[in-house]
Amino acid sequence: MLESVGALTSSPWIYAVVALSVLLDVFLPVLPSGVLVITAATAAAAGTTTVATGAAGAARQVTEVPSLLALILCAATASVLGDLVAYKLAWRGGERLDRAIARSRRLTSAQERLGAALSRGGGVLVVIARFAPAGRSVVSLGAGASHRAVKEFLPWSAVAGVAWAGYSVGLGYFGAQWLGASWLGTAISVLALFVAGGFAALLMKRPAAAAAAAAAAPVSVPTAS
């Protein structure tokens, strides 16, 4: 994959490929969007070279495409847009989607915990879910199906997108700096992403006594976007 992404680093098309992958993986969690972001960041780190210029031979750095900042913004924006699309589709899903969620213990549990968390301003669950395998899909669909107010969900989705994009790009960049732009450096960076995902999945599954108490308390929550 490193060679394939490397062929795109001299063109802005790398941003389109990353954005499309991140946008769609809310519906197709099997897409390796995180791996792609890390690999692109590794290629960006490898594309930073030092050249001598001027009569005195002063050194300056030349950074090739992709830009790390642009890569973070691209991945984060696509993440938020994907969340919003899934949220809106679930909002309008109707009885068929409600029945599908009712048949899934995972979706039902996530929907209940998300509702309690958002109503109390505890949208950190949305951020944690962004790192967990398929967690983004579960939370975005659950928020829409339960008709959570968009002002409750969207800001946390933005925080989650920036955190995930920054972490993924950081893994690729620093992995290349420390271990070189090689398969070993990329593999270790990807492993670190999977470890974070596993830890996030454990956090989502842990019974939250505080969330349960909050859910039991009567609250008034807006349901209109």
mmCIF file of the C-alpha atoms, coordinates in Angstrom:
data_MODEL
# 
_entry.id   MODEL 
# 
loop_
_atom_site.group_PDB 
_atom_site.id 
_atom_site.type_symbol 
_atom_site.label_atom_id 
_atom_site.label_alt_id 
_atom_site.label_comp_id 
_atom_site.label_asym_id 
_atom_site.label_entity_id 
_atom_site.label_seq_id 
_atom_site.pdbx_PDB_ins_code 
_atom_site.Cartn_x 
_atom_site.Cartn_y 
_atom_site.Cartn_z 
_atom_site.occupancy 
_atom_site.B_iso_or_equiv 
_atom_site.pdbx_formal_charge 
_atom_site.auth_seq_id 
_atom_site.auth_comp_id 
_atom_site.auth_asym_id 
_atom_site.auth_atom_id 
_atom_site.pdbx_PDB_model_num 
ATOM 1   C CA . MET A 1 1   ? 0.000   0.000  0.000  1.00 0.00 ? 1   MET A CA 1 
ATOM 2   C CA . LEU A 1 2   ? 2.896   2.346  0.758  1.00 0.00 ? 2   LEU A CA 1 
ATOM 3   C CA . GLU A 1 3   ? 4.007   2.292  -2.866 1.00 0.00 ? 3   GLU A CA 1 
ATOM 4   C CA . SER A 1 4   ? 0.469   2.877  -4.135 1.00 0.00 ? 4   SER A CA 1 
ATOM 5   C CA . VAL A 1 5   ? -0.075  5.887  -1.894 1.00 0.00 ? 5   VAL A CA 1 
ATOM 6   C CA . GLY A 1 6   ? 3.417   7.131  -2.688 1.00 0.00 ? 6   GLY A CA 1 
ATOM 7   C CA . ALA A 1 7   ? 2.440   7.359  -6.347 1.00 0.00 ? 7   ALA A CA 1 
ATOM 8   C CA . LEU A 1 8   ? -0.347  9.795  -5.358 1.00 0.00 ? 8   LEU A CA 1 
ATOM 9   C CA . THR A 1 9   ? 1.711   12.064 -3.137 1.00 0.00 ? 9   THR A CA 1 
ATOM 10  C CA . SER A 1 10  ? 2.605   14.419 -5.969 1.00 0.00 ? 10  SER A CA 1 
ATOM 11  C CA . SER A 1 11  ? -1.077  15.006 -6.738 1.00 0.00 ? 11  SER A CA 1 
ATOM 12  C CA . PRO A 1 12  ? -3.992  16.482 -4.771 1.00 0.00 ? 12  PRO A CA 1 
ATOM 13  C CA . TRP A 1 13  ? -5.904  13.289 -5.625 1.00 0.00 ? 13  TRP A CA 1 
ATOM 14  C CA . ILE A 1 14  ? -4.530  11.823 -2.404 1.00 0.00 ? 14  ILE A CA 1 
ATOM 15  C CA . TYR A 1 15  ? -6.918  14.063 -0.484 1.00 0.00 ? 15  TYR A CA 1 
ATOM 16  C CA . ALA A 1 16  ? -9.905  12.867 -2.523 1.00 0.00 ? 16  ALA A CA 1 
ATOM 17  C CA . VAL A 1 17  ? -8.994  9.217  -1.939 1.00 0.00 ? 17  VAL A CA 1 
ATOM 18  C CA . VAL A 1 18  ? -8.584  9.758  1.808  1.00 0.00 ? 18  VAL A CA 1 
ATOM 19  C CA . ALA A 1 19  ? -11.816 11.781 2.070  1.00 0.00 ? 19  ALA A CA 1 
ATOM 20  C CA . LEU A 1 20  ? -13.856 9.187  0.165  1.00 0.00 ? 20  LEU A CA 1 
ATOM 21  C CA . SER A 1 21  ? -12.524 6.326  2.268  1.00 0.00 ? 21  SER A CA 1 
ATOM 22  C CA . VAL A 1 22  ? -13.195 8.113  5.570  1.00 0.00 ? 22  VAL A CA 1 
ATOM 23  C CA . LEU A 1 23  ? -16.629 9.290  4.413  1.00 0.00 ? 23  LEU A CA 1 
ATOM 24  C CA . LEU A 1 24  ? -17.794 5.815  3.418  1.00 0.00 ? 24  LEU A CA 1 
ATOM 25  C CA . ASP A 1 25  ? -16.403 3.766  6.290  1.00 0.00 ? 25  ASP A CA 1 
ATOM 26  C CA . VAL A 1 26  ? -19.289 4.823  8.527  1.00 0.00 ? 26  VAL A CA 1 
ATOM 27  C CA . PHE A 1 27  ? -21.393 2.568  6.276  1.00 0.00 ? 27  PHE A CA 1 
ATOM 28  C CA . LEU A 1 28  ? -18.632 0.081  5.402  1.00 0.00 ? 28  LEU A CA 1 
ATOM 29  C CA . PRO A 1 29  ? -16.450 -0.265 8.514  1.00 0.00 ? 29  PRO A CA 1 
ATOM 30  C CA . VAL A 1 30  ? -14.266 -2.796 6.666  1.00 0.00 ? 30  VAL A CA 1 
ATOM 31  C CA . LEU A 1 31  ? -12.755 0.026  4.606  1.00 0.00 ? 31  LEU A CA 1 
ATOM 32  C CA . PRO A 1 32  ? -9.160  0.600  5.782  1.00 0.00 ? 32  PRO A CA 1 
ATOM 33  C CA . SER A 1 33  ? -9.523  4.374  6.113  1.00 0.00 ? 33  SER A CA 1 
ATOM 34  C CA . GLY A 1 34  ? -7.289  4.543  9.179  1.00 0.00 ? 34  GLY A CA 1 
ATOM 35  C CA . VAL A 1 35  ? -4.592  2.520  7.456  1.00 0.00 ? 35  VAL A CA 1 
ATOM 36  C CA . LEU A 1 36  ? -4.840  4.794  4.428  1.00 0.00 ? 36  LEU A CA 1 
ATOM 37  C CA . VAL A 1 37  ? -4.503  7.958  6.525  1.00 0.00 ? 37  VAL A CA 1 
ATOM 38  C CA . ILE A 1 38  ? -1.468  6.537  8.334  1.00 0.00 ? 38  ILE A CA 1 
ATOM 39  C CA . THR A 1 39  ? 0.153   5.465  5.082  1.00 0.00 ? 39  THR A CA 1 
ATOM 40  C CA . ALA A 1 40  ? -0.453  8.875  3.513  1.00 0.00 ? 40  ALA A CA 1 
ATOM 41  C CA . ALA A 1 41  ? 1.091   10.557 6.560  1.00 0.00 ? 41  ALA A CA 1 
ATOM 42  C CA . THR A 1 42  ? 4.073   8.213  6.338  1.00 0.00 ? 42  THR A CA 1 
ATOM 43  C CA . ALA A 1 43  ? 4.477   9.162  2.692  1.00 0.00 ? 43  ALA A CA 1 
ATOM 44  C CA . ALA A 1 44  ? 4.268   12.840 3.671  1.00 0.00 ? 44  ALA A CA 1 
ATOM 45  C CA . ALA A 1 45  ? 7.025   12.357 6.239  1.00 0.00 ? 45  ALA A CA 1 
ATOM 46  C CA . ALA A 1 46  ? 9.141   10.589 3.633  1.00 0.00 ? 46  ALA A CA 1 
ATOM 47  C CA . GLY A 1 47  ? 8.509   13.438 1.180  1.00 0.00 ? 47  GLY A CA 1 
ATOM 48  C CA . THR A 1 48  ? 10.207  15.995 3.417  1.00 0.00 ? 48  THR A CA 1 
ATOM 49  C CA . THR A 1 49  ? 13.706  16.497 2.052  1.00 0.00 ? 49  THR A CA 1 
ATOM 50  C CA . THR A 1 50  ? 16.572  18.867 2.781  1.00 0.00 ? 50  THR A CA 1 
ATOM 51  C CA . VAL A 1 51  ? 18.227  20.647 -0.134 1.00 0.00 ? 51  VAL A CA 1 
ATOM 52  C CA . ALA A 1 52  ? 21.094  23.158 -0.372 1.00 0.00 ? 52  ALA A CA 1 
ATOM 53  C CA . THR A 1 53  ? 20.363  26.551 -1.928 1.00 0.00 ? 53  THR A CA 1 
ATOM 54  C CA . GLY A 1 54  ? 22.197  29.799 -2.447 1.00 0.00 ? 54  GLY A CA 1 
ATOM 55  C CA . ALA A 1 55  ? 25.867  30.636 -2.652 1.00 0.00 ? 55  ALA A CA 1 
ATOM 56  C CA . ALA A 1 56  ? 26.450  29.701 0.965  1.00 0.00 ? 56  ALA A CA 1 
ATOM 57  C CA . GLY A 1 57  ? 24.686  26.394 0.491  1.00 0.00 ? 57  GLY A CA 1 
ATOM 58  C CA . ALA A 1 58  ? 22.044  27.162 3.105  1.00 0.00 ? 58  ALA A CA 1 
ATOM 59  C CA . ALA A 1 59  ? 19.782  24.209 3.749  1.00 0.00 ? 59  ALA A CA 1 
ATOM 60  C CA . ARG A 1 60  ? 16.027  24.363 3.550  1.00 0.00 ? 60  ARG A CA 1 
ATOM 61  C CA . GLN A 1 61  ? 13.283  21.758 3.777  1.00 0.00 ? 61  GLN A CA 1 
ATOM 62  C CA . VAL A 1 62  ? 10.923  21.048 0.902  1.00 0.00 ? 62  VAL A CA 1 
ATOM 63  C CA . THR A 1 63  ? 7.720   19.218 1.797  1.00 0.00 ? 63  THR A CA 1 
ATOM 64  C CA . GLU A 1 64  ? 5.927   17.283 -0.912 1.00 0.00 ? 64  GLU A CA 1 
ATOM 65  C CA . VAL A 1 65  ? 2.213   16.557 -1.132 1.00 0.00 ? 65  VAL A CA 1 
ATOM 66  C CA . PRO A 1 66  ? 0.390   15.599 1.030  1.00 0.00 ? 66  PRO A CA 1 
ATOM 67  C CA . SER A 1 67  ? 0.546   18.345 3.611  1.00 0.00 ? 67  SER A CA 1 
ATOM 68  C CA . LEU A 1 68  ? 0.075   16.971 7.122  1.00 0.00 ? 68  LEU A CA 1 
ATOM 69  C CA . LEU A 1 69  ? -2.248  19.801 8.164  1.00 0.00 ? 69  LEU A CA 1 
ATOM 70  C CA . ALA A 1 70  ? -4.337  19.439 5.002  1.00 0.00 ? 70  ALA A CA 1 
ATOM 71  C CA . LEU A 1 71  ? -4.465  15.682 5.550  1.00 0.00 ? 71  LEU A CA 1 
ATOM 72  C CA . ILE A 1 72  ? -5.813  16.149 9.099  1.00 0.00 ? 72  ILE A CA 1 
ATOM 73  C CA . LEU A 1 73  ? -8.422  18.679 7.941  1.00 0.00 ? 73  LEU A CA 1 
ATOM 74  C CA . CYS A 1 74  ? -9.446  16.448 5.039  1.00 0.00 ? 74  CYS A CA 1 
ATOM 75  C CA . ALA A 1 75  ? -9.850  13.316 7.181  1.00 0.00 ? 75  ALA A CA 1 
ATOM 76  C CA . ALA A 1 76  ? -11.609 15.173 10.010 1.00 0.00 ? 76  ALA A CA 1 
ATOM 77  C CA . THR A 1 77  ? -14.059 16.923 7.668  1.00 0.00 ? 77  THR A CA 1 
ATOM 78  C CA . ALA A 1 78  ? -14.891 13.674 5.862  1.00 0.00 ? 78  ALA A CA 1 
ATOM 79  C CA . SER A 1 79  ? -15.403 11.974 9.224  1.00 0.00 ? 79  SER A CA 1 
ATOM 80  C CA . VAL A 1 80  ? -17.919 14.598 10.373 1.00 0.00 ? 80  VAL A CA 1 
ATOM 81  C CA . LEU A 1 81  ? -19.755 14.566 7.036  1.00 0.00 ? 81  LEU A CA 1 
ATOM 82  C CA . GLY A 1 82  ? -20.028 10.782 7.125  1.00 0.00 ? 82  GLY A CA 1 
ATOM 83  C CA . ASP A 1 83  ? -21.364 10.891 10.679 1.00 0.00 ? 83  ASP A CA 1 
ATOM 84  C CA . LEU A 1 84  ? -23.919 13.521 9.689  1.00 0.00 ? 84  LEU A CA 1 
ATOM 85  C CA . VAL A 1 85  ? -25.121 11.535 6.665  1.00 0.00 ? 85  VAL A CA 1 
ATOM 86  C CA . ALA A 1 86  ? -25.557 8.386  8.781  1.00 0.00 ? 86  ALA A CA 1 
ATOM 87  C CA . TYR A 1 87  ? -27.315 10.419 11.470 1.00 0.00 ? 87  TYR A CA 1 
ATOM 88  C CA . LYS A 1 88  ? -29.763 11.955 8.987  1.00 0.00 ? 88  LYS A CA 1 
ATOM 89  C CA . LEU A 1 89  ? -30.490 8.620  7.293  1.00 0.00 ? 89  LEU A CA 1 
ATOM 90  C CA . ALA A 1 90  ? -31.174 6.974  10.652 1.00 0.00 ? 90  ALA A CA 1 
ATOM 91  C CA . TRP A 1 91  ? -33.350 9.941  11.684 1.00 0.00 ? 91  TRP A CA 1 
ATOM 92  C CA . ARG A 1 92  ? -35.564 9.288  8.663  1.00 0.00 ? 92  ARG A CA 1 
ATOM 93  C CA . GLY A 1 93  ? -35.272 5.504  8.829  1.00 0.00 ? 93  GLY A CA 1 
ATOM 94  C CA . GLY A 1 94  ? -38.771 4.912  10.100 1.00 0.00 ? 94  GLY A CA 1 
ATOM 95  C CA . GLU A 1 95  ? -40.193 1.750  11.625 1.00 0.00 ? 95  GLU A CA 1 
ATOM 96  C CA . ARG A 1 96  ? -38.012 -0.620 9.617  1.00 0.00 ? 96  ARG A CA 1 
ATOM 97  C CA . LEU A 1 97  ? -34.818 0.810  11.080 1.00 0.00 ? 97  LEU A CA 1 
ATOM 98  C CA . ASP A 1 98  ? -36.378 0.913  14.560 1.00 0.00 ? 98  ASP A CA 1 
ATOM 99  C CA . ARG A 1 99  ? -37.121 -2.813 14.317 1.00 0.00 ? 99  ARG A CA 1 
ATOM 100 C CA . ALA A 1 100 ? -33.572 -3.525 13.129 1.00 0.00 ? 100 ALA A CA 1 
ATOM 101 C CA . ILE A 1 101 ? -32.114 -1.621 16.082 1.00 0.00 ? 101 ILE A CA 1 
ATOM 102 C CA . ALA A 1 102 ? -34.491 -3.356 18.497 1.00 0.00 ? 102 ALA A CA 1 
ATOM 103 C CA . ARG A 1 103 ? -33.187 -6.738 17.275 1.00 0.00 ? 103 ARG A CA 1 
ATOM 104 C CA . SER A 1 104 ? -29.569 -5.728 17.926 1.00 0.00 ? 104 SER A CA 1 
ATOM 105 C CA . ARG A 1 105 ? -28.511 -5.724 21.580 1.00 0.00 ? 105 ARG A CA 1 
ATOM 106 C CA . ARG A 1 106 ? -25.382 -3.765 20.678 1.00 0.00 ? 106 ARG A CA 1 
ATOM 107 C CA . LEU A 1 107 ? -27.277 -1.005 18.900 1.00 0.00 ? 107 LEU A CA 1 
ATOM 108 C CA . THR A 1 108 ? -29.965 -0.856 21.587 1.00 0.00 ? 108 THR A CA 1 
ATOM 109 C CA . SER A 1 109 ? -27.417 -0.637 24.397 1.00 0.00 ? 109 SER A CA 1 
ATOM 110 C CA . ALA A 1 110 ? -25.359 1.983  22.553 1.00 0.00 ? 110 ALA A CA 1 
ATOM 111 C CA . GLN A 1 111 ? -28.492 4.000  21.811 1.00 0.00 ? 111 GLN A CA 1 
ATOM 112 C CA . GLU A 1 112 ? -29.496 4.042  25.482 1.00 0.00 ? 112 GLU A CA 1 
ATOM 113 C CA . ARG A 1 113 ? -26.015 4.945  26.737 1.00 0.00 ? 113 ARG A CA 1 
ATOM 114 C CA . LEU A 1 114 ? -25.585 7.598  24.068 1.00 0.00 ? 114 LEU A CA 1 
ATOM 115 C CA . GLY A 1 115 ? -28.903 9.206  24.947 1.00 0.00 ? 115 GLY A CA 1 
ATOM 116 C CA . ALA A 1 116 ? -27.979 9.380  28.630 1.00 0.00 ? 116 ALA A CA 1 
ATOM 117 C CA . ALA A 1 117 ? -24.491 10.704 27.866 1.00 0.00 ? 117 ALA A CA 1 
ATOM 118 C CA . LEU A 1 118 ? -25.608 13.404 25.428 1.00 0.00 ? 118 LEU A CA 1 
ATOM 119 C CA . SER A 1 119 ? -28.448 14.593 27.625 1.00 0.00 ? 119 SER A CA 1 
ATOM 120 C CA . ARG A 1 120 ? -25.926 15.171 30.408 1.00 0.00 ? 120 ARG A CA 1 
ATOM 121 C CA . GLY A 1 121 ? -23.352 16.819 28.161 1.00 0.00 ? 121 GLY A CA 1 
ATOM 122 C CA . GLY A 1 122 ? -21.152 13.722 28.320 1.00 0.00 ? 122 GLY A CA 1 
ATOM 123 C CA . GLY A 1 123 ? -20.516 13.299 24.620 1.00 0.00 ? 123 GLY A CA 1 
ATOM 124 C CA . VAL A 1 124 ? -17.039 11.880 25.284 1.00 0.00 ? 124 VAL A CA 1 
ATOM 125 C CA . LEU A 1 125 ? -18.693 8.576  24.359 1.00 0.00 ? 125 LEU A CA 1 
ATOM 126 C CA . VAL A 1 126 ? -18.907 9.844  20.757 1.00 0.00 ? 126 VAL A CA 1 
ATOM 127 C CA . VAL A 1 127 ? -15.158 10.541 20.779 1.00 0.00 ? 127 VAL A CA 1 
ATOM 128 C CA . ILE A 1 128 ? -14.296 7.136  22.235 1.00 0.00 ? 128 ILE A CA 1 
ATOM 129 C CA . ALA A 1 129 ? -16.562 5.388  19.741 1.00 0.00 ? 129 ALA A CA 1 
ATOM 130 C CA . ARG A 1 130 ? -14.706 7.009  16.829 1.00 0.00 ? 130 ARG A CA 1 
ATOM 131 C CA . PHE A 1 131 ? -11.669 4.885  17.641 1.00 0.00 ? 131 PHE A CA 1 
ATOM 132 C CA . ALA A 1 132 ? -13.536 1.614  18.262 1.00 0.00 ? 132 ALA A CA 1 
ATOM 133 C CA . PRO A 1 133 ? -14.176 -0.819 15.376 1.00 0.00 ? 133 PRO A CA 1 
ATOM 134 C CA . ALA A 1 134 ? -17.614 0.031  13.943 1.00 0.00 ? 134 ALA A CA 1 
ATOM 135 C CA . GLY A 1 135 ? -18.194 2.301  16.953 1.00 0.00 ? 135 GLY A CA 1 
ATOM 136 C CA . ARG A 1 136 ? -18.627 5.330  14.734 1.00 0.00 ? 136 ARG A CA 1 
ATOM 137 C CA . SER A 1 137 ? -21.412 3.566  12.828 1.00 0.00 ? 137 SER A CA 1 
ATOM 138 C CA . VAL A 1 138 ? -23.200 2.436  15.986 1.00 0.00 ? 138 VAL A CA 1 
ATOM 139 C CA . VAL A 1 139 ? -23.128 5.884  17.587 1.00 0.00 ? 139 VAL A CA 1 
ATOM 140 C CA . SER A 1 140 ? -24.088 7.867  14.466 1.00 0.00 ? 140 SER A CA 1 
ATOM 141 C CA . LEU A 1 141 ? -26.979 5.553  13.627 1.00 0.00 ? 141 LEU A CA 1 
ATOM 142 C CA . GLY A 1 142 ? -28.068 5.391  17.256 1.00 0.00 ? 142 GLY A CA 1 
ATOM 143 C CA . ALA A 1 143 ? -28.097 9.173  17.602 1.00 0.00 ? 143 ALA A CA 1 
ATOM 144 C CA . GLY A 1 144 ? -30.201 9.564  14.482 1.00 0.00 ? 144 GLY A CA 1 
ATOM 145 C CA . ALA A 1 145 ? -32.607 6.721  15.230 1.00 0.00 ? 145 ALA A CA 1 
ATOM 146 C CA . SER A 1 146 ? -33.290 8.072  18.728 1.00 0.00 ? 146 SER A CA 1 
ATOM 147 C CA . HIS A 1 147 ? -33.807 11.578 17.291 1.00 0.00 ? 147 HIS A CA 1 
ATOM 148 C CA . ARG A 1 148 ? -31.127 13.210 19.376 1.00 0.00 ? 148 ARG A CA 1 
ATOM 149 C CA . ALA A 1 149 ? -30.862 16.939 18.684 1.00 0.00 ? 149 ALA A CA 1 
ATOM 150 C CA . VAL A 1 150 ? -28.186 17.691 16.105 1.00 0.00 ? 150 VAL A CA 1 
ATOM 151 C CA . LYS A 1 151 ? -26.710 20.369 18.392 1.00 0.00 ? 151 LYS A CA 1 
ATOM 152 C CA . GLU A 1 152 ? -26.067 17.617 20.950 1.00 0.00 ? 152 GLU A CA 1 
ATOM 153 C CA . PHE A 1 153 ? -24.381 15.234 18.527 1.00 0.00 ? 153 PHE A CA 1 
ATOM 154 C CA . LEU A 1 154 ? -22.586 17.286 15.878 1.00 0.00 ? 154 LEU A CA 1 
ATOM 155 C CA . PRO A 1 155 ? -20.081 19.181 18.086 1.00 0.00 ? 155 PRO A CA 1 
ATOM 156 C CA . TRP A 1 156 ? -18.917 15.914 19.638 1.00 0.00 ? 156 TRP A CA 1 
ATOM 157 C CA . SER A 1 157 ? -18.683 14.353 16.186 1.00 0.00 ? 157 SER A CA 1 
ATOM 158 C CA . ALA A 1 158 ? -16.378 17.218 15.159 1.00 0.00 ? 158 ALA A CA 1 
ATOM 159 C CA . VAL A 1 159 ? -14.179 16.701 18.233 1.00 0.00 ? 159 VAL A CA 1 
ATOM 160 C CA . ALA A 1 160 ? -14.073 12.979 17.504 1.00 0.00 ? 160 ALA A CA 1 
ATOM 161 C CA . GLY A 1 161 ? -13.141 13.542 13.853 1.00 0.00 ? 161 GLY A CA 1 
ATOM 162 C CA . VAL A 1 162 ? -10.294 15.919 14.702 1.00 0.00 ? 162 VAL A CA 1 
ATOM 163 C CA . ALA A 1 163 ? -8.995  13.651 17.478 1.00 0.00 ? 163 ALA A CA 1 
ATOM 164 C CA . TRP A 1 164 ? -9.053  10.545 15.275 1.00 0.00 ? 164 TRP A CA 1 
ATOM 165 C CA . ALA A 1 165 ? -7.532  12.303 12.262 1.00 0.00 ? 165 ALA A CA 1 
ATOM 166 C CA . GLY A 1 166 ? -4.813  13.946 14.352 1.00 0.00 ? 166 GLY A CA 1 
ATOM 167 C CA . TYR A 1 167 ? -3.960  10.675 16.077 1.00 0.00 ? 167 TYR A CA 1 
ATOM 168 C CA . SER A 1 168 ? -3.820  8.723  12.805 1.00 0.00 ? 168 SER A CA 1 
ATOM 169 C CA . VAL A 1 169 ? -1.700  11.323 11.003 1.00 0.00 ? 169 VAL A CA 1 
ATOM 170 C CA . GLY A 1 170 ? 0.547   11.631 14.048 1.00 0.00 ? 170 GLY A CA 1 
ATOM 171 C CA . LEU A 1 171 ? 1.109   7.870  14.091 1.00 0.00 ? 171 LEU A CA 1 
ATOM 172 C CA . GLY A 1 172 ? 2.134   7.857  10.437 1.00 0.00 ? 172 GLY A CA 1 
ATOM 173 C CA . TYR A 1 173 ? 4.373   10.900 10.712 1.00 0.00 ? 173 TYR A CA 1 
ATOM 174 C CA . PHE A 1 174 ? 6.207   10.061 13.917 1.00 0.00 ? 174 PHE A CA 1 
ATOM 175 C CA . GLY A 1 175 ? 6.438   6.400  12.974 1.00 0.00 ? 175 GLY A CA 1 
ATOM 176 C CA . ALA A 1 176 ? 8.260   7.442  9.806  1.00 0.00 ? 176 ALA A CA 1 
ATOM 177 C CA . GLN A 1 177 ? 10.476  9.855  11.742 1.00 0.00 ? 177 GLN A CA 1 
ATOM 178 C CA . TRP A 1 178 ? 11.506  7.262  14.301 1.00 0.00 ? 178 TRP A CA 1 
ATOM 179 C CA . LEU A 1 179 ? 11.495  4.056  12.265 1.00 0.00 ? 179 LEU A CA 1 
ATOM 180 C CA . GLY A 1 180 ? 11.818  5.321  8.692  1.00 0.00 ? 180 GLY A CA 1 
ATOM 181 C CA . ALA A 1 181 ? 9.266   5.305  5.875  1.00 0.00 ? 181 ALA A CA 1 
ATOM 182 C CA . SER A 1 182 ? 9.311   1.524  5.641  1.00 0.00 ? 182 SER A CA 1 
ATOM 183 C CA . TRP A 1 183 ? 6.868   -1.326 5.952  1.00 0.00 ? 183 TRP A CA 1 
ATOM 184 C CA . LEU A 1 184 ? 8.037   -1.825 9.552  1.00 0.00 ? 184 LEU A CA 1 
ATOM 185 C CA . GLY A 1 185 ? 7.314   1.778  10.525 1.00 0.00 ? 185 GLY A CA 1 
ATOM 186 C CA . THR A 1 186 ? 3.900   1.683  8.830  1.00 0.00 ? 186 THR A CA 1 
ATOM 187 C CA . ALA A 1 187 ? 3.016   -1.676 10.398 1.00 0.00 ? 187 ALA A CA 1 
ATOM 188 C CA . ILE A 1 188 ? 3.864   -0.475 13.919 1.00 0.00 ? 188 ILE A CA 1 
ATOM 189 C CA . SER A 1 189 ? 1.838   2.713  13.393 1.00 0.00 ? 189 SER A CA 1 
ATOM 190 C CA . VAL A 1 190 ? -1.146  0.674  12.175 1.00 0.00 ? 190 VAL A CA 1 
ATOM 191 C CA . LEU A 1 191 ? -0.751  -1.666 15.171 1.00 0.00 ? 191 LEU A CA 1 
ATOM 192 C CA . ALA A 1 192 ? -0.893  1.352  17.489 1.00 0.00 ? 192 ALA A CA 1 
ATOM 193 C CA . LEU A 1 193 ? -4.144  2.415  15.795 1.00 0.00 ? 193 LEU A CA 1 
ATOM 194 C CA . PHE A 1 194 ? -5.624  -1.061 16.336 1.00 0.00 ? 194 PHE A CA 1 
ATOM 195 C CA . VAL A 1 195 ? -4.524  -1.057 19.984 1.00 0.00 ? 195 VAL A CA 1 
ATOM 196 C CA . ALA A 1 196 ? -6.295  2.268  20.507 1.00 0.00 ? 196 ALA A CA 1 
ATOM 197 C CA . GLY A 1 197 ? -9.367  0.804  18.804 1.00 0.00 ? 197 GLY A CA 1 
ATOM 198 C CA . GLY A 1 198 ? -9.360  -2.220 21.073 1.00 0.00 ? 198 GLY A CA 1 
ATOM 199 C CA . PHE A 1 199 ? -9.026  -0.050 24.166 1.00 0.00 ? 199 PHE A CA 1 
ATOM 200 C CA . ALA A 1 200 ? -11.882 2.178  22.965 1.00 0.00 ? 200 ALA A CA 1 
ATOM 201 C CA . ALA A 1 201 ? -14.057 -0.900 22.379 1.00 0.00 ? 201 ALA A CA 1 
ATOM 202 C CA . LEU A 1 202 ? -13.426 -2.032 25.954 1.00 0.00 ? 202 LEU A CA 1 
ATOM 203 C CA . LEU A 1 203 ? -14.375 1.383  27.286 1.00 0.00 ? 203 LEU A CA 1 
ATOM 204 C CA . MET A 1 204 ? -17.628 1.284  25.314 1.00 0.00 ? 204 MET A CA 1 
ATOM 205 C CA . LYS A 1 205 ? -18.518 -2.149 26.710 1.00 0.00 ? 205 LYS A CA 1 
ATOM 206 C CA . ARG A 1 206 ? -17.776 -1.329 30.339 1.00 0.00 ? 206 ARG A CA 1 
ATOM 207 C CA . PRO A 1 207 ? -20.906 -0.827 32.397 1.00 0.00 ? 207 PRO A CA 1 
ATOM 208 C CA . ALA A 1 208 ? -21.088 2.849  33.334 1.00 0.00 ? 208 ALA A CA 1 
ATOM 209 C CA . ALA A 1 209 ? -22.735 3.265  36.715 1.00 0.00 ? 209 ALA A CA 1 
ATOM 210 C CA . ALA A 1 210 ? -22.859 7.030  36.314 1.00 0.00 ? 210 ALA A CA 1 
ATOM 211 C CA . ALA A 1 211 ? -24.523 6.754  32.920 1.00 0.00 ? 211 ALA A CA 1 
ATOM 212 C CA . ALA A 1 212 ? -27.065 4.301  34.298 1.00 0.00 ? 212 ALA A CA 1 
ATOM 213 C CA . ALA A 1 213 ? -27.920 6.639  37.157 1.00 0.00 ? 213 ALA A CA 1 
ATOM 214 C CA . ALA A 1 214 ? -28.223 9.550  34.733 1.00 0.00 ? 214 ALA A CA 1 
ATOM 215 C CA . ALA A 1 215 ? -30.507 7.531  32.479 1.00 0.00 ? 215 ALA A CA 1 
ATOM 216 C CA . ALA A 1 216 ? -32.771 6.725  35.420 1.00 0.00 ? 216 ALA A CA 1 
ATOM 217 C CA . ALA A 1 217 ? -33.163 10.376 36.386 1.00 0.00 ? 217 ALA A CA 1 
ATOM 218 C CA . PRO A 1 218 ? -36.006 12.280 34.660 1.00 0.00 ? 218 PRO A CA 1 
ATOM 219 C CA . VAL A 1 219 ? -34.649 14.837 32.226 1.00 0.00 ? 219 VAL A CA 1 
ATOM 220 C CA . SER A 1 220 ? -36.087 17.036 29.502 1.00 0.00 ? 220 SER A CA 1 
ATOM 221 C CA . VAL A 1 221 ? -34.162 16.638 26.250 1.00 0.00 ? 221 VAL A CA 1 
ATOM 222 C CA . PRO A 1 222 ? -34.871 18.483 22.970 1.00 0.00 ? 222 PRO A CA 1 
ATOM 223 C CA . THR A 1 223 ? -35.548 16.159 20.049 1.00 0.00 ? 223 THR A CA 1 
ATOM 224 C CA . ALA A 1 224 ? -35.822 18.626 17.203 1.00 0.00 ? 224 ALA A CA 1 
ATOM 225 C CA . SER A 1 225 ? -32.778 19.411 15.011 1.00 0.00 ? 225 SER A CA 1 
# 
